[in-house]
Amino acid sequence: MVILIIFTSCDQVIFTEPQPRKVKELIEIPQILHGTYLDQDGDTMYVDQGSFSYSSSEYGGLRNVFLSDSAVLKQYKDQYYYNASVVVMEERFWLSYIIYLRDGGSGFDLYAMDPDDIVKLAKLQEISSKIRDIEDGEQKYYLFDPKKKDYKKIISDTIFTKMISFRKIGFGK
């Protein structure tokens, strides 16, 4: 659920629509994700039914991020998928993250695409053809539009990289 544009390098993998395709968007954050969390650096995230906030000494902070047409949460099988819209050269695209719950809700790990990992980027291109590269100033984007079956393979091939771990320390703000 963290808008991890704050974790980005110069290059980003983006998608034409929120992932996974053809999976319904959630209108509120599920109860199992509600609570107060600490990341591995001791920074705090608060999650409730309608929004989340995250303050990080390394990456800055996000306050009261609500699910909307630019912040989309989906559930497919046992994982949650957070998608944040990004505008690149006046077109709207999506960054996609996977939330893996740990131990019945004791915390979660957040995974993102790491375009600096050339092995994983090559595997991604084998599964789903890249549409094009987009350069916007110093930022470079790799645009993909995987079919749902391709996205299932992307998930099973662990092309996403664990970025941050959160441990639940409380059940509300």
C-alpha positions as CSV (number, residue, x, y, z in Angstrom):
1,M,0.0,0.0,0.0
2,V,2.9,2.3,0.1
3,I,3.3,4.6,-2.8
4,L,6.9,3.6,-3.5
5,I,7.7,6.2,-6.0
6,I,9.9,7.2,-3.1
7,F,11.9,4.0,-3.5
8,T,12.6,4.5,-7.1
9,S,15.9,4.5,-8.9
10,C,16.4,6.4,-12.1
11,D,14.7,3.7,-14.2
12,Q,11.2,2.3,-13.6
13,V,9.1,-0.6,-14.9
14,I,5.6,0.7,-15.7
15,F,2.3,-0.8,-16.9
16,T,-0.5,0.4,-19.1
17,E,-3.1,-0.4,-16.4
18,P,-3.3,-1.5,-12.8
19,Q,-2.1,-5.1,-12.3
20,P,-3.2,-7.8,-12.4
21,R,-5.5,-7.2,-15.3
22,K,-9.2,-8.2,-15.0
23,V,-9.0,-8.3,-11.2
24,K,-11.5,-6.1,-9.5
25,E,-10.3,-3.1,-7.5
26,L,-11.0,-3.1,-3.8
27,I,-13.0,-0.1,-2.5
28,E,-11.5,-0.2,1.0
29,I,-8.4,-1.6,2.6
30,P,-9.2,-5.1,4.1
31,Q,-9.3,-5.6,7.9
32,I,-6.3,-8.0,7.9
33,L,-4.1,-5.0,6.7
34,H,-5.3,-2.5,9.3
35,G,-2.9,-1.6,12.0
36,T,0.3,0.1,13.0
37,Y,3.6,-1.3,11.5
38,L,7.3,-0.7,11.8
39,D,9.7,-1.3,8.9
40,Q,13.2,-2.7,9.3
41,D,14.5,0.9,10.0
42,G,12.0,1.6,12.8
43,D,9.8,3.9,10.6
44,T,6.0,3.8,11.1
45,M,3.1,3.0,8.8
46,Y,-0.5,3.4,9.8
47,V,-3.3,1.6,7.9
48,D,-7.0,1.8,8.4
49,Q,-10.1,1.1,6.3
50,G,-9.8,4.1,4.1
51,S,-6.2,5.2,4.0
52,F,-2.6,4.8,5.0
53,S,0.2,7.0,6.1
54,Y,3.9,6.2,6.2
55,S,6.8,8.2,7.6
56,S,10.3,7.2,6.7
57,S,13.6,8.8,7.8
58,E,15.2,7.5,4.5
59,Y,12.4,8.1,2.0
60,G,10.3,10.9,3.4
61,G,6.6,10.6,4.2
62,L,3.1,10.0,2.9
63,R,0.1,11.2,4.8
64,N,-3.5,10.0,4.4
65,V,-3.2,8.2,1.0
66,F,-6.7,7.1,0.1
67,L,-7.6,4.4,-2.4
68,S,-8.7,6.3,-5.6
69,D,-8.5,6.3,-9.3
70,S,-4.7,7.0,-8.9
71,A,-4.1,4.6,-5.9
72,V,-5.5,1.1,-6.6
73,L,-5.5,-1.9,-4.4
74,K,-6.4,-5.4,-5.7
75,Q,-6.5,-8.9,-4.3
76,Y,-5.6,-12.0,-6.3
77,K,-5.3,-15.3,-4.4
78,D,-3.3,-14.6,-1.2
79,Q,-1.6,-11.5,-2.3
80,Y,-2.5,-7.8,-2.5
81,Y,-1.4,-5.6,-5.4
82,Y,-0.9,-1.9,-4.9
83,N,-0.8,0.2,-8.0
84,A,0.2,3.9,-8.1
85,S,-0.4,6.0,-11.1
86,V,2.4,8.0,-12.6
87,V,2.2,10.6,-15.4
88,V,5.0,10.3,-17.9
89,M,5.1,12.8,-20.8
90,E,1.4,13.6,-20.3
91,E,0.3,9.9,-20.4
92,R,-0.9,7.9,-17.3
93,F,0.8,4.7,-16.5
94,W,1.1,2.5,-13.4
95,L,3.8,1.3,-10.9
96,S,2.9,-2.0,-9.4
97,Y,3.8,-3.5,-6.0
98,I,3.0,-6.9,-4.4
99,I,2.1,-7.1,-0.7
100,Y,2.8,-10.6,0.8
101,L,1.2,-11.1,4.2
102,R,3.3,-12.9,6.7
103,D,2.2,-15.3,9.5
104,G,-1.5,-14.6,9.4
105,G,-1.2,-10.8,9.4
106,S,1.8,-10.3,11.7
107,G,3.3,-8.2,9.0
108,F,4.0,-8.0,5.3
109,D,6.7,-7.7,2.8
110,L,6.5,-5.3,-0.1
111,Y,7.9,-6.3,-3.5
112,A,8.5,-4.0,-6.5
113,M,10.0,-4.3,-9.9
114,D,13.7,-3.5,-9.9
115,P,14.8,-2.4,-13.4
116,D,18.4,-2.3,-12.2
117,D,18.3,-6.1,-11.9
118,I,19.1,-6.9,-15.5
119,V,18.5,-10.7,-15.1
120,K,15.0,-10.1,-13.8
121,L,14.3,-7.4,-16.4
122,A,15.4,-9.9,-19.2
123,K,13.1,-12.6,-17.7
124,L,10.3,-10.0,-17.7
125,Q,10.9,-9.3,-21.4
126,E,10.8,-13.1,-22.1
127,I,7.4,-13.4,-20.5
128,S,5.8,-10.2,-21.8
129,S,7.2,-8.1,-24.6
130,K,8.1,-4.6,-23.7
131,I,6.0,-2.1,-25.6
132,R,8.6,0.7,-25.6
133,D,11.1,2.7,-23.6
134,I,10.2,6.2,-22.5
135,E,12.6,8.8,-21.5
136,D,11.4,11.8,-19.5
137,G,14.4,14.0,-18.5
138,E,16.8,11.8,-16.5
139,Q,14.1,9.3,-15.7
140,K,13.8,6.2,-18.0
141,Y,10.7,3.9,-18.0
142,Y,10.2,0.4,-19.4
143,L,6.6,0.1,-20.5
144,F,4.9,-3.4,-20.4
145,D,1.3,-4.5,-21.0
146,P,1.2,-8.2,-19.8
147,K,-1.9,-10.3,-20.4
148,K,-3.3,-11.8,-17.2
149,K,-1.7,-15.2,-17.9
150,D,1.7,-13.4,-18.4
151,Y,1.3,-11.6,-15.1
152,K,0.7,-14.9,-13.3
153,K,4.0,-16.1,-14.7
154,I,5.7,-12.9,-13.7
155,I,4.5,-13.5,-10.1
156,S,5.5,-17.2,-10.1
157,D,9.0,-16.4,-11.5
158,T,9.7,-14.0,-8.7
159,I,10.5,-11.1,-10.9
160,F,9.5,-8.7,-8.2
161,T,12.2,-7.9,-5.6
162,K,11.5,-7.5,-1.8
163,M,12.0,-3.9,-1.0
164,I,10.9,-3.5,2.6
165,S,9.4,-5.5,5.4
166,F,6.8,-4.3,7.9
167,R,6.1,-5.8,11.3
168,K,2.6,-5.2,12.9
169,I,2.9,-3.7,16.4
170,G,-0.7,-2.6,16.9
171,F,-4.2,-2.8,15.6
172,G,-5.1,0.9,15.0
173,K,-3.9,4.4,15.1
